Structure formats: C-alpha cells, structure tokens
C-alpha cells in the first residue's frame, strides 16, 4: 500500500467513502483528474466502482447511501455523489437530494467536467404532428386552417412558418410569424419541412 492509499484509509476509517462498506476497497481517481493524490481520489468498494464505471450495472437502491456521503467535506466525494445523483435523478428520490446538495463553483465545474448531467432527458422537447423533433429556427407548414385569436384572420393550411421559436415551458407550443403577425401555434397542427 502506497502513501496516498494509507492517507485515504486513514481519512475514511478504512471504509468506502460512498457506501461505508469495509470490503474490497480501492483508490479511485475522480475523472477527469489524473494525478494520484488524496485531493483527487476517494477510497471506494468494488460495488461502487463497478456501478460508477458501468452505468448498465447500477442498482438505484445501493446509492441511497449518498443521503449521508453527499455531505462529506471532501470535494472528490461530493463530485462523485453529484454525478451519481444526477445519473439516477429519474428515480425521484435522487432529485430531492440534488436539490439540497450545494457545491462551490470549482467543485461543480469538476463534477460537470465529464459531461454528466448534460444529457437532454429532462429538457422539454417539441414534436410535430408526425413525431419529428423540432428545434429553434426550423421551418414548418400548417396542416390545418387555424383561426388566429385576437388577430381576426385564419392561417391557411399549407402556410409555411419559417424560423420558429420553441416555447420552452410548454412542449405543445411554438411561436412564429404568419401574415406578419407573431403567433403561438400548437405543435399538433404543424409538420416540419
């Protein structure tokens, strides 16, 4: 056992710094760091290491241990806790813990450095009548005559709406210009061109 591993064992009382298991402990350098030192490393068990490195092997209930370990004063432990809670946030309970977890700016930058949390799972997505995902700036065509409330005109079927904007808090609405008027259009009445 080298000097850094000894320091990690002393710091963690020879138990996993995430789940507190005393079995199969190994030093783990928290990516993207590559320096093997105690500031960038944690002591973890084989189970935690396997589930961190192989997302397909995750057992969500195992990570309920983060309820305690996320409060660690060790930045490397906080980073791994944030990443695992982010990975599991669709389970429900991890999102509550994430809402409570505070990371200083430097630690949060480290936590996000591997791209964890950048996935679009929680991002609102807009789809046209055919199920094609819409993006800001797309062009669509109306598939139905639409009475435009407040503007006293009907937007005719087949009308092209260019450079749409997505309504970010409602996946069923987009905005665009029709006959010089800025209007809100339901996505179920458009088809991407």
Buried (B, 14 or more C-beta within 10 A) or exposed (E): EEEBBEBBBEBBEEBBBBBEBEEEBBBBBBBEBEEEEBEBBBBBBEBBBBBBEEEEEBEBEBBBBBBEBBEBEBBBBBBBBBBBBBBBBEBEBBBEBBEEBEBEEEBBEBBBBEEBBEEEEEEEEBBBBEEEEBEEEBBBBBBEEBEBEEBEEEBEEEBEBEEBBBBEEEBEBBBBEBEEEEBBBEBEBBEBE
